[in-house]
Amino acid sequence: EPNERLIAVSDVLYLQDSISATFRCGRPLEELMDAMRCGRVCPQGSREDSSFMRLECMQIGKDIWALNNRRTHCLKQLQEETEEIVYMRAKVEVPTDAQATFLRNFSTNTAGMRVRVRRRLGTVVKRRAEPPWRQTATKWLGGRSQSATASSVAARGRRPEAAATAAAPASSRGGASGTAEASEQA
């Protein structure tokens, strides 16, 4: 294939911060390690295992990121054990301009539900009071983070205001006695 090449495993970065101890099929990673140690599986891929050992990567700038993190981990472990450079066969894709722009700008931790306006140097931004639903939602959702609240709300397809109102007991939603009770509890 035109985008396929041999790459030193040490030059490849992990895309994820954690991986499963098994492959999707249920086989443990150690099984692949054993097969590579005894020579049944070649890190660069032979005819029998070429499709499995050909990894997919994304090149962004000079960095090459593995899309197959479990196999990459096994190859990096093999390199560490043998203290020799291990090469892997990889199909390396370069993102299109649109994909590169998306990747460069993707930073949401609110499931895309909100955006924060950064202020310019020298300007003063008057901070708005927190909406009442946020305190109630945080209290009733067990103090989970804003991003966890936003993603769980997004998963249910409701606005945060509606979710907080639905989750709160009637005493904290309104009325004179409800307001007094809520302020005493806080």
N, C-alpha and C positions, 0 to 999 in steps of 0.2 A: 504494500500500500504506500501511497506517496508520503503520508505523514508519519510513517512508521520508522523508528530508529532505535539504536541501542543507547541507553543512558546509564550512567553510573548511578546506582541507588542512592548514594550519598548526596547527589544533586537534586533529589526529588523531595518535595515538602508534603506533609500531610494536610489534607483539606479539613479533616475533622479533628476534634480534640479528644475523642474517645472512640473505641471500636468494640465490637462484640468479640467474645472469645471463640465464636464459631462462625462458619460461613453460613450463607442463607440456607444451604442444603442440610445444615446441622452438623457437618464435619468440624471437628476442632481444628484450630489453627496449627496446633502441634503436629497434626497428621501431615500437613503440607511441609512443615519444617523437617520432619523425619524423612519424607520422600526426597527432599532436596539434599539432606545430609548424606543419604546412601546412594544418591545419583539416579533414582527412579524418575525424578522431575528435574529438568534443567532450568535454571533461572531465566535463561533467554528463550526458553520454549523450544521443544523439539516437534516433530510432526504430530506425535500423539497428544501433546498437551499445549500446543502453540496457541490455541484460542483462549485457553484458561490463563496462561502465563503472559499473554500480551495485555499489558495494562493500558488504561486510558488516562491521559493526562491533559491538563490545560496549561498553556504557557501564557503568563501575564507578565509583560516586561521580560526580564531575564529569569524570573522564577518559574519553575515547573511544579505544578500541583497535582498530586495523585488523586484520581477519582475512585481508585480501588485501594482503599486504605488498609484493609486486612492483608491483602497480598503484598503490598508495599512494606507493611510491618514485618512480615515473614522474611522478605528479602533483606531488609535492614538488619534483622536479627542474625541472619546467615552471615552477612558481611561482618557483623560484630564478632561472631564466633570464629570465623575463619581468618579474620584480620587481613583479608584480601579485598580488593575492589570487586564488587559484584555488579555486573551489568544486567539491566532488564530491557526487554523489548517493549516499547511503548508507542502507542498511537498518540501523537501530540497534536492537539488542536489549538489554534489561536482564535480567541473570540473576535467576533465581528465588532465594528465600531459601536453599534448599539449595545451589544452585550458588554463590551468593555466599559461603556458609560454606566450601564446598570450596575455592574460589579463595583465600580469606583464610588458610586453614590449610595449604594445599599447600606444603610446603617440603622434602620429602624429597630427599636426594641419595644415597640408598642403595637406590633402586628399591623402597622400602617394606619392605625386609628387616630393618631395625633402627631403634631409636629411642634417643635419648640422654635420660637423665633429668637435667634441670637441677636444681641444688641451690638451696635457699632460702638467703637471707642468714642468716649466723650458724650454719648447720649444717655439720657436717663429714661428708663422704661418703668412706668408705674405698674407695679405688680397687682394683678387682680386677685381678689380673695378666691380661695379654693371653692369650687362648686360644692354645695352641700352633699351631693351624692357621693363624692370621693371619700369623705370621712366615714359615712355610713357603709359604703361598699368595703372599705378597708377593714372596718370593724367586723362586719358580718362575713367577710371572706377570710377571716383568720389572719389578717395582717399580711397577706401575700403582696408581692411587689406590684407596682403599677403595670408593668409589662405582662405579668401573669394574669392580672385582672383583665387587661385589654384583650389578651389572646383568648381567654376563656369566654369573654363577652362576644368577641368576634366569632368564635366557634358556634355560639348559640344564635348568632345573627341578630342580636339586640344592641341598641344603643346603651352606653354605660349608664345613663340616667335611668332608663327603664329597668335595667338589671338591678341597680341598687335599690330602686323603689320596690321592685318585686321581692328582693331578698330581705328587705328590712321588715320587722314586725310593725303592725299597725300603730303601736304607741310611739314609734320614732318617726312616722311619716307626717304627723301634723297634729293639730288640736293643741289647746293650751296645756293640758296635762301631759300630752305626749312630748311637747317641747321641753317642759320642766324635767320630766323623767330622763330624757336624752341628755340634757345638760348636766344633771346630777351624776349620771353614769360615766360621763367623759372626764 
